[in-house]
């Protein structure tokens, strides 16, 4: 799980985006992957499948951890504040 979150965050740092407030799939995603998604203000939307987890957090090296929110389908989602690439 830690490797998955690390990989998502690594690629999210190199993302290019479009309209403010409109999230699009990162240009560095694996072909066809919808997440992570970014907007041009630098915010990142994450989505992780972890149906058996009690809590999921994303670590952004030196920033407070982001608590993801459980969805009914077993995925956890969250949106960061603006990040600097």
GROMACS elastic network, one bead per residue, 0.5 to 0.9 nm:
[ bonds ]
;  ai    aj funct       b0    kb
    1     4     6  0.51220   500
    1     5     6  0.63940   500
    1     6     6  0.86093   500
    1    50     6  0.86187   500
    2     5     6  0.52073   500
    2     6     6  0.60453   500
    2     7     6  0.85473   500
    2    58     6  0.89820   500
    3     6     6  0.50226   500
    3     7     6  0.60601   500
    3     8     6  0.85735   500
    4     7     6  0.51618   500
    4     8     6  0.62062   500
    4     9     6  0.86222   500
    4    48     6  0.84845   500
    5     8     6  0.51171   500
    5     9     6  0.61261   500
    5    10     6  0.84726   500
    5    48     6  0.80758   500
    5    57     6  0.87042   500
    5    58     6  0.65407   500
    5    59     6  0.80664   500
    6     9     6  0.51758   500
    6    10     6  0.59647   500
    6    11     6  0.86488   500
    6    58     6  0.83761   500
    6    59     6  0.81642   500
    7    10     6  0.50529   500
    7    11     6  0.62636   500
    7    12     6  0.84430   500
    8    11     6  0.54346   500
    8    12     6  0.60068   500
    8    13     6  0.88140   500
    8    29     6  0.86033   500
    8    35     6  0.82824   500
    8    36     6  0.66639   500
    8    46     6  0.79264   500
    9    13     6  0.63826   500
    9    36     6  0.83112   500
    9    46     6  0.88269   500
    9    58     6  0.81092   500
    9    59     6  0.82376   500
    9    60     6  0.74321   500
   10    13     6  0.56021   500
   10    14     6  0.74178   500
   11    14     6  0.54775   500
   11    15     6  0.67657   500
   11    26     6  0.81000   500
   11    28     6  0.62245   500
   11    29     6  0.71054   500
   11    36     6  0.82090   500
   12    15     6  0.52882   500
   12    16     6  0.88600   500
   12    26     6  0.70062   500
   12    28     6  0.77941   500
   12    29     6  0.84174   500
   12    36     6  0.63973   500
   12    37     6  0.79196   500
   12    38     6  0.77107   500
   12    44     6  0.69963   500
   12    85     6  0.81298   500
   13    16     6  0.89758   500
   13    42     6  0.89815   500
   13    44     6  0.89827   500
   13    83     6  0.77731   500
   13    84     6  0.74308   500
   14    26     6  0.82664   500
   14    27     6  0.83453   500
   14    28     6  0.70637   500
   14    85     6  0.59230   500
   15    25     6  0.86710   500
   15    26     6  0.51550   500
   15    27     6  0.59501   500
   15    28     6  0.63049   500
   15    29     6  0.86197   500
   15    36     6  0.89007   500
   15    37     6  0.84118   500
   15    38     6  0.68688   500
   15    39     6  0.89538   500
   15    42     6  0.85377   500
   15    44     6  0.89581   500
   15    85     6  0.75478   500
   16    24     6  0.89914   500
   16    25     6  0.89568   500
   16    26     6  0.62746   500
   16    27     6  0.62088   500
   16    28     6  0.83561   500
   16    38     6  0.71770   500
   16    39     6  0.77524   500
   16    40     6  0.71625   500
   16    42     6  0.85752   500
   17    20     6  0.84545   500
   17    22     6  0.86004   500
   17    23     6  0.73843   500
   17    24     6  0.65220   500
   17    25     6  0.80257   500
   17    26     6  0.69377   500
   17    27     6  0.79769   500
   17    37     6  0.82851   500
   17    38     6  0.55556   500
   17    41     6  0.81736   500
   17    42     6  0.78577   500
   18    21     6  0.87879   500
   18    22     6  0.70429   500
   18    23     6  0.75114   500
   18    24     6  0.71738   500
   18    38     6  0.80245   500
   18    39     6  0.57291   500
   18    40     6  0.51614   500
   18    41     6  0.88031   500
   19    22     6  0.52777   500
   19    23     6  0.76016   500
   19    24     6  0.87997   500
   19    39     6  0.62727   500
   19    40     6  0.58575   500
   19    41     6  0.83930   500
   20    23     6  0.78497   500
   20    39     6  0.56187   500
   20    40     6  0.52375   500
   20    41     6  0.58881   500
   20    42     6  0.89130   500
   21    38     6  0.89508   500
   21    39     6  0.60248   500
   21    40     6  0.76863   500
   21    41     6  0.76686   500
   21    43     6  0.86592   500
   22    38     6  0.79139   500
   22    39     6  0.57000   500
   22    40     6  0.81095   500
   23    26     6  0.88728   500
   23    37     6  0.55106   500
   23    40     6  0.82263   500
   23    43     6  0.84617   500
   23    44     6  0.79630   500
   23    45     6  0.76088   500
   24    27     6  0.86828   500
   24    34     6  0.78536   500
   24    35     6  0.84128   500
   24    36     6  0.84115   500
   24    38     6  0.55326   500
   24    39     6  0.65388   500
   25    28     6  0.84213   500
   25    29     6  0.70829   500
   25    32     6  0.88740   500
   25    33     6  0.72740   500
   25    34     6  0.51563   500
   25    35     6  0.57668   500
   25    36     6  0.61361   500
   25    38     6  0.64061   500
   25    39     6  0.89666   500
   26    29     6  0.54473   500
   26    33     6  0.86186   500
   26    34     6  0.78313   500
   26    35     6  0.70957   500
   26    36     6  0.60981   500
   26    37     6  0.53123   500
   26    38     6  0.60494   500
   26    39     6  0.89534   500
   27    30     6  0.86774   500
   28    31     6  0.84529   500
   29    32     6  0.75382   500
   29    33     6  0.58521   500
   29    34     6  0.76354   500
   29    35     6  0.71981   500
   29    36     6  0.72477   500
   29    37     6  0.89104   500
   30    33     6  0.54954   500
   30    34     6  0.87747   500
   31    34     6  0.88601   500
   33    36     6  0.79383   500
   34    37     6  0.67495   500
   35    38     6  0.85727   500
   35    45     6  0.71213   500
   35    46     6  0.61342   500
   35    47     6  0.62964   500
   35    48     6  0.87626   500
   36    44     6  0.65565   500
   36    45     6  0.56103   500
   36    46     6  0.50192   500
   36    47     6  0.68744   500
   37    43     6  0.84060   500
   37    44     6  0.56612   500
   37    45     6  0.50501   500
   37    46     6  0.68508   500
   37    47     6  0.89877   500
   38    41     6  0.82229   500
   38    42     6  0.65454   500
   38    43     6  0.57080   500
   38    45     6  0.62477   500
   39    42     6  0.57394   500
   39    43     6  0.57413   500
   39    44     6  0.68946   500
   39    45     6  0.87625   500
   40    43     6  0.74020   500
   41    81     6  0.89468   500
   41    82     6  0.59761   500
   41    83     6  0.81162   500
   42    80     6  0.85689   500
   42    81     6  0.75428   500
   42    83     6  0.50134   500
   42    84     6  0.65575   500
   42    85     6  0.77634   500
   43    79     6  0.67164   500
   43    80     6  0.53684   500
   43    81     6  0.53223   500
   43    83     6  0.60260   500
   44    78     6  0.82378   500
   44    79     6  0.55464   500
   44    80     6  0.53086   500
   44    81     6  0.74645   500
   44    82     6  0.74267   500
   44    83     6  0.77200   500
   45    77     6  0.71866   500
   45    78     6  0.57051   500
   45    80     6  0.65418   500
   46    58     6  0.87648   500
   46    68     6  0.82051   500
   46    76     6  0.79713   500
   46    77     6  0.54627   500
   46    78     6  0.53706   500
   46    79     6  0.62958   500
   46    80     6  0.82007   500
   47    68     6  0.82968   500
   47    75     6  0.64307   500
   47    76     6  0.55243   500
   47    78     6  0.68337   500
   48    56     6  0.84662   500
   48    68     6  0.86666   500
   48    74     6  0.86077   500
   48    75     6  0.54212   500
   48    76     6  0.51567   500
   48    77     6  0.65571   500
   49    73     6  0.86921   500
   49    74     6  0.60183   500
   49    76     6  0.62617   500
   49    77     6  0.89643   500
   50    53     6  0.54574   500
   50    54     6  0.88254   500
   50    56     6  0.80196   500
   50    70     6  0.87975   500
   50    74     6  0.59556   500
   50    75     6  0.58426   500
   50    76     6  0.68722   500
   51    54     6  0.85545   500
   51    70     6  0.84430   500
   51    71     6  0.89642   500
   51    72     6  0.89665   500
   51    73     6  0.76512   500
   51    75     6  0.63499   500
   51    76     6  0.82721   500
   52    74     6  0.76591   500
   53    56     6  0.68242   500
   53    70     6  0.89738   500
   53    74     6  0.88092   500
   54    70     6  0.87857   500
   55    67     6  0.76543   500
   55    68     6  0.75930   500
   55    69     6  0.83380   500
   55    70     6  0.81176   500
   55    76     6  0.89016   500
   56    66     6  0.84665   500
   56    67     6  0.61535   500
   56    68     6  0.55602   500
   56    69     6  0.77638   500
   56    70     6  0.83035   500
   56    76     6  0.71207   500
   57    65     6  0.60881   500
   57    66     6  0.53027   500
   57    68     6  0.56797   500
   58    64     6  0.89878   500
   58    65     6  0.55847   500
   58    66     6  0.50648   500
   58    67     6  0.66900   500
   58    68     6  0.74271   500
   58    78     6  0.88647   500
   59    62     6  0.81169   500
   59    63     6  0.73300   500
   59    64     6  0.72142   500
   59    66     6  0.65806   500
   60    63     6  0.54656   500
   60    64     6  0.72017   500
   60    65     6  0.65634   500
   60    66     6  0.80110   500
   61    64     6  0.82217   500
   61    65     6  0.85363   500
   62    65     6  0.87122   500
   63    66     6  0.86775   500
   66    78     6  0.73670   500
   66    79     6  0.81679   500
   66    80     6  0.71024   500
   67    77     6  0.86951   500
   67    78     6  0.71242   500
   68    76     6  0.55240   500
   68    77     6  0.50773   500
   68    79     6  0.81380   500
   69    75     6  0.83480   500
   69    76     6  0.51509   500
   69    77     6  0.52588   500
   69    78     6  0.62448   500
   70    73     6  0.83773   500
   70    74     6  0.68067   500
   70    75     6  0.61232   500
   70    77     6  0.67069   500
   71    74     6  0.57390   500
   71    75     6  0.53486   500
   71    76     6  0.56895   500
   71    77     6  0.72755   500
   72    75     6  0.72998   500
   72    76     6  0.89729   500
   73    76     6  0.87395   500
   80    83     6  0.74710   500
